[in-house]
């Protein structure tokens, strides 16, 4: 009996994650005849699956629903020959070639891996956040701010992200309330000064959100002063949670270089990580832009980087 008979095939590219970055990487890799394997998790599409209308993705003059956009990209990846597995990766081993990716007890071997597992916005933990997500609750002012023209909105947070979100929302909203549970911001002084000097922004200090209230959409916030315990209702049409993001990189700890928050570090002008043959694309390596279009762009870059890397390993080209 051949000892190698039960060994899994060694693939050219395995992609972990199925948001705009992962699906774009799959499209490019498949069109390059690299027969990519994409492991998408239990649900395809990433954060855009919880987004209602997307108006800033190029090519859709009238906008497109987030889930519809992701389904279209998934169908495109399949059309060019991407193999998709709808399960979560449970373990990886990047210490040697071929690179190992496990899904439960199934082992997949690959010459290169593209990581596009994204980042998850941190929320307050209120049940109403899920209820009103896309109906007044958001974690991205750049994505959803234009839907709140001449509205009263609130931003929750006290770091640079909250300052940026609040300042950006003043382009659309009539009034922006900035809710922070302490009596001073964690943000840099220049960002805090910009917010404090903006006449459209009013800060509610030492306060936390107890609940988000509404019928079909957000109508108000129930706040409590953390010092006096006095509660108040704040009428708003939208609330932006800006308390940070967590990159989905726990699976790669101890194997790939990350920053202090957990974002994967890529080499300058490249998507290459600290391990040869492993590339990262999208929000998993981007703490700054966090947009569908930039994620898709880095997905394209990762596929091209992986293709060039494979060519260097195989003088006659990838299998």
ZIMO-V398556 format. One record per pair of residues at least 6 apart in sequence whose C-alpha atoms are under 6 Angstrom apart, sorted by sequence separation. I is the first residue (numbers start at 1). J is the second residue. If there is no record, write none. Layout:
# ZIMO-V398556
i: (I;I)
j: (J;J)
This chain:
# ZIMO-V398556
i: (30;101;213;224;258;266;273;311;93;101;213;224;258;266;272;283;311;55;92;100;213;223;257;271;310;54;92;100;212;223;271;54;99;211;222;53;54;91;98;99;211;222;53;54;90;98;99;210;221;52;53;89;90;98;209;210;221;282;52;89;90;209;220;51;208;220;247;208;219;220;247;282;49;207;219;257;281;48;49;207;219;256;281;206;207;218;206;263;264;14;18;151;152;154;158;183;263;13;14;15;16;17;149;150;151;152;153;154;155;156;157;183;14;141;145;149;150;154;177;182;45;148;175;176;177;178;179;180;181;18;19;177;178;180;181;18;19;158;159;160;180;181;158;159;271;247;42;39;41;42;36;37;38;39;40;41;35;37;41;31;27;30;26;30;30;162;136;52;135;136;51;153;128;152;153;155;152;153;154;155;156;157;153;156;157;22;21;13;12;15;10;11;12;13;14;15;16;17;10;13;16;17;137;139;136;137;138;139;122;122;121;120;120;119;119;119;118;117;114;119;112;113;114;115;116;118;119;112;114;116;118;117;21;21;20;24;21;25;29;20;21;24;25;20;24;22;21;25)
j: (36;107;219;230;264;272;279;317;100;108;220;231;265;273;279;290;318;63;100;108;221;231;265;279;318;63;101;109;221;232;280;64;109;221;232;64;65;102;109;110;222;233;65;66;102;110;111;222;233;65;66;102;103;111;222;223;234;295;66;103;104;223;234;66;223;235;262;224;235;236;263;298;66;224;236;274;298;66;67;225;237;274;299;225;226;237;226;284;285;36;40;173;174;176;180;205;285;36;37;38;39;40;172;173;174;175;176;177;178;179;180;206;38;165;169;173;174;178;201;206;70;173;200;201;202;203;204;205;206;44;45;203;204;206;207;45;46;185;186;187;207;208;186;187;302;284;86;84;86;87;82;83;84;85;86;87;82;84;88;80;77;80;77;81;82;242;217;134;217;218;134;236;212;236;237;239;237;238;239;240;241;242;239;242;243;116;116;110;110;113;109;110;111;112;113;114;115;116;110;113;116;117;238;240;238;239;240;241;244;245;245;245;246;246;247;248;248;248;278;283;277;278;279;280;281;283;284;278;280;282;284;284;281;282;292;296;295;299;303;295;296;299;300;296;300;299;299;303)
